[in-house]
Amino acid sequence: MKDRPIGIFDSGVGGLTVFDAISRAYPSESLVYFGDTGRYPYGVRSKGVIVEFSRQIAGFLEDQGCKFIVLACNSASALALEEVASSASVEVIGVIEPGAAAAVAATLSGRVGVIGTEATINSDAYTRALQNLAPRIDVIARPCPLFVALAEEGFAGKPATRSVAEEYLAPFKDDGIDTLVLGCTHYPLLKRDIAAVMGPSVQLVDSATAVAHAVGSRLEERNHHRRSDAHGEYKFYVSDTPGRFQTVGRRFLGREVAPVEVVDLETLHEFGELARTGRRV
């Protein structure tokens, strides 16, 4: 079990922020990343569709021998975590709970903001997670869909991004929050822009970093750490457009993303059928 990889999946490239955080924190661990670039984005899709896609990819990652799976997609974590976990034979970790726990630990005023895709915000997943941990906490959640495109196009630090950030985030200033959860894995790339608008009195919670800490806790609890002198190996899979994945992925990681293999949708459907019928891969 110790030498098996950790599986990470996202609707596209955004989960590479989680990949990066885990790879930096635990360089001896091998990682398998799947980006569902052929069916991106998840943030505007229905719960049923997101559950189906997530089950398919989780099944594929199980077939790769992963020791556990990280849903590095806030939309999938918000809408499909329970269903994926119930059909998987390995532990499944989402990004919502770690991010909520980090926000509760950070806030002093008890007023927390959350930004994310429409699917994540409309699910109220962060609100429930935050209030389960701290029932009296006030949560203000708003979608910021344009941040995804700005992050992927490399617009961090540009005037257009600052303008959009000011438009999206201005209402939070009147809400008196002291903590803001970046509830989408793309958003850490725009962290400086968001911080500049919110000011030094608001602490930003990066879900990628929070998930890396959660992964470390799981490895420690289950004694699944690889030996410290091991060198992690990385594999990347997508459902379409590997060239664009590599181009955008280079912006996210600051290094080459290779090799990238394409998994066809028919193969993914087969893994989804196995999950639905309770048969293991």
C-alpha positions in Angstrom: 0.0 0.0 0.0 2.8 2.5 0.8 4.2 2.4 -2.7 0.9 2.9 -4.4 0.2 6.3 -5.8 -2.3 9.0 -4.7 -5.1 9.7 -7.2 -6.2 13.3 -7.9 -8.9 14.4 -10.2 -10.5 17.6 -11.4 -12.8 18.7 -14.2 -9.8 20.2 -15.9 -6.5 21.8 -14.9 -7.6 23.6 -11.7 -6.8 20.6 -9.6 -3.1 21.0 -10.5 -3.0 23.5 -7.6 -3.8 20.6 -5.3 -1.3 18.4 -7.2 1.3 21.0 -6.7 0.6 21.4 -3.0 0.7 17.7 -2.3 3.8 17.1 -4.5 5.7 19.9 -2.7 4.7 18.7 0.8 5.3 15.0 0.1 7.9 14.7 -2.7 8.4 11.0 -2.1 4.7 10.2 -2.9 3.7 9.1 -6.5 0.7 10.9 -7.9 -1.7 10.1 -10.7 -3.7 13.1 -12.0 -6.8 13.0 -14.2 -8.3 16.1 -15.8 -11.7 15.7 -17.4 -10.9 18.2 -20.1 -13.3 16.6 -22.6 -16.3 17.5 -20.3 -15.1 20.6 -18.6 -16.5 22.6 -16.8 -18.4 20.9 -14.0 -19.4 24.1 -12.3 -22.4 24.6 -14.6 -23.6 21.0 -14.7 -26.3 19.2 -12.7 -25.7 17.1 -9.7 -26.5 13.8 -11.5 -24.1 14.5 -14.3 -21.3 15.5 -11.9 -21.9 12.3 -9.8 -21.7 10.1 -12.9 -18.5 11.7 -14.3 -16.9 11.6 -10.8 -17.7 7.9 -10.4 -16.2 7.1 -13.8 -12.9 8.9 -13.0 -12.7 7.5 -9.5 -13.1 4.0 -11.0 -10.3 4.7 -13.5 -8.0 5.9 -10.7 -8.7 2.8 -8.6 -7.7 0.8 -11.7 -4.4 2.6 -11.6 -3.8 1.2 -8.1 -4.3 4.4 -6.2 -4.2 4.0 -2.4 -6.7 6.8 -2.0 -8.4 9.5 -4.2 -8.6 13.2 -3.8 -11.5 15.0 -5.5 -9.6 18.1 -6.3 -12.7 19.7 -7.7 -14.9 21.8 -5.5 -18.0 21.1 -7.6 -17.4 17.4 -7.5 -16.6 17.5 -3.7 -19.8 19.6 -3.1 -22.1 17.4 -5.1 -20.6 13.9 -5.5 -18.3 13.1 -2.6 -20.8 10.9 -0.8 -21.8 8.9 -3.8 -18.2 8.4 -5.0 -17.1 7.4 -1.5 -19.9 4.8 -1.2 -19.0 3.1 -4.5 -15.2 3.3 -4.2 -13.1 0.6 -2.5 -10.5 3.1 -1.3 -10.8 6.3 0.8 -12.0 9.4 -1.0 -11.0 12.9 0.2 -12.8 16.1 -0.9 -11.7 19.7 -0.7 -14.7 21.2 1.1 -14.1 19.8 4.7 -10.3 20.7 4.8 -11.0 24.2 3.5 -13.8 24.7 6.0 -11.7 23.5 8.9 -8.9 25.9 7.9 -11.4 28.8 7.7 -12.8 28.0 11.2 -9.3 28.0 12.6 -8.5 31.3 10.9 -11.5 33.4 11.6 -11.6 35.7 14.7 -14.9 37.5 14.0 -16.9 34.4 13.0 -17.8 36.0 9.7 -16.4 34.0 6.7 -16.8 34.6 3.0 -16.7 31.8 0.3 -16.1 32.2 -3.4 -16.4 29.4 -6.0 -18.3 28.2 -9.1 -22.0 28.5 -9.3 -22.4 24.7 -8.7 -20.3 24.9 -5.5 -22.0 28.0 -4.1 -25.5 26.8 -5.0 -24.9 23.5 -3.2 -24.3 25.3 0.1 -21.6 22.7 0.8 -19.2 25.1 2.4 -21.9 26.7 4.5 -23.0 23.3 5.9 -19.3 22.3 6.5 -18.5 25.5 8.2 -21.6 25.5 10.4 -21.1 21.9 11.3 -17.7 22.9 12.8 -18.9 26.2 14.2 -22.7 26.5 14.5 -22.7 30.2 15.2 -20.4 31.2 12.3 -21.8 33.6 9.7 -21.2 32.5 6.1 -21.5 34.7 3.0 -21.0 32.9 -0.2 -20.9 34.2 -3.8 -20.0 32.8 -7.2 -17.1 34.2 -9.2 -17.2 32.2 -12.4 -14.9 34.5 -14.5 -12.0 33.8 -12.2 -11.6 30.4 -13.8 -11.0 31.7 -17.3 -8.7 34.4 -16.0 -6.5 31.9 -14.2 -6.3 29.5 -17.2 -5.4 32.3 -19.6 -2.6 33.5 -17.4 -4.2 36.8 -16.5 -3.0 36.9 -12.9 -1.7 40.4 -12.0 -3.3 42.1 -15.1 -5.7 45.1 -15.0 -8.6 43.0 -16.3 -8.3 40.6 -13.4 -8.1 43.4 -10.9 -11.2 45.0 -12.4 -13.2 41.7 -12.3 -12.0 41.0 -8.7 -13.1 44.4 -7.5 -16.5 43.8 -9.1 -17.0 40.4 -7.5 -15.5 41.1 -4.1 -16.8 44.6 -3.4 -19.9 43.3 -1.5 -17.7 41.3 0.9 -16.2 44.5 2.2 -19.6 45.6 3.5 -20.1 42.1 5.1 -17.4 42.5 7.6 -15.7 39.2 6.9 -12.2 38.5 8.2 -11.6 35.3 6.3 -12.3 34.4 2.6 -12.2 30.8 1.4 -11.0 30.3 -2.2 -13.5 27.6 -3.0 -12.2 26.7 -6.4 -8.9 25.2 -7.2 -8.2 27.8 -9.9 -8.4 30.7 -7.5 -5.1 30.3 -5.8 -3.5 31.5 -9.0 -5.3 34.8 -8.5 -4.4 35.0 -4.8 -2.4 38.2 -5.1 -5.2 39.9 -7.0 -7.8 38.8 -4.6 -5.7 39.8 -1.6 -5.0 43.2 -3.1 -8.8 43.9 -3.3 -9.7 42.4 0.1 -6.8 44.1 2.0 -4.6 42.8 4.8 -7.4 42.5 7.3 -8.9 39.5 5.4 -7.1 36.2 5.6 -7.4 34.0 2.5 -7.8 30.3 2.9 -6.3 28.3 0.0 -8.1 25.0 -0.3 -5.2 23.4 -2.1 -2.9 23.9 0.9 -5.6 22.7 3.3 -6.1 19.5 1.2 -2.4 18.8 1.3 -2.5 19.0 5.1 -5.5 16.6 5.1 -3.6 14.2 2.8 -0.6 14.2 5.2 -2.9 13.4 8.1 -4.3 10.4 6.2 -0.9 9.2 5.3 0.3 9.4 8.9 -2.9 7.9 10.5 -2.7 4.9 8.2 1.0 4.6 8.1 0.9 4.8 4.3 3.9 7.2 3.8 6.5 6.0 1.2 10.0 5.9 2.6 11.5 9.4 2.7 14.3 8.6 0.3 11.9 7.5 -2.4 11.3 9.7 -5.5 7.7 10.3 -6.4 6.6 9.5 -10.0 3.9 11.5 -11.7 1.3 10.4 -14.4 -1.2 12.7 -16.1 -4.3 11.7 -17.9 -7.0 13.7 -19.6 -10.2 13.0 -21.5 -9.3 15.4 -24.4 -7.0 18.2 -25.6 -3.7 17.0 -24.0 -1.8 19.9 -25.8 -3.9 22.6 -24.1 -3.7 20.7 -20.8 0.1 20.9 -21.0 0.1 24.6 -22.0 -2.2 25.7 -19.2 -0.7 23.2 -16.8 2.7 24.8 -17.3 1.2 28.1 -16.1 -0.2 26.4 -13.0 2.9 24.4 -12.0 5.7 26.6 -13.5 7.2 23.5 -15.1 6.5 21.0 -17.8 3.5 18.6 -17.5 4.4 15.5 -19.3 3.7 12.9 -20.5 -0.1 13.3 -20.8 -2.2 10.3 -22.0 -5.8 10.5 -23.3 -8.4 8.2 -21.9 -11.4 7.9 -24.2 -15.0 8.5 -23.0 -16.1 4.9 -23.8 -13.5 3.6 -21.3 -14.6 6.1 -18.7 -18.3 5.0 -19.2 -17.2 1.4 -18.5 -15.7 2.4 -15.2 -18.9 4.3 -14.3 -21.0 1.2 -15.0 -18.7 -0.9 -12.7 -19.3 1.7 -10.0 -23.1 1.7 -10.4 -23.4 -2.0 -10.3 -21.1 -2.4 -7.3 -18.5 -4.4 -9.2 -14.9 -3.5 -8.5 -12.3 -2.6 -11.1 
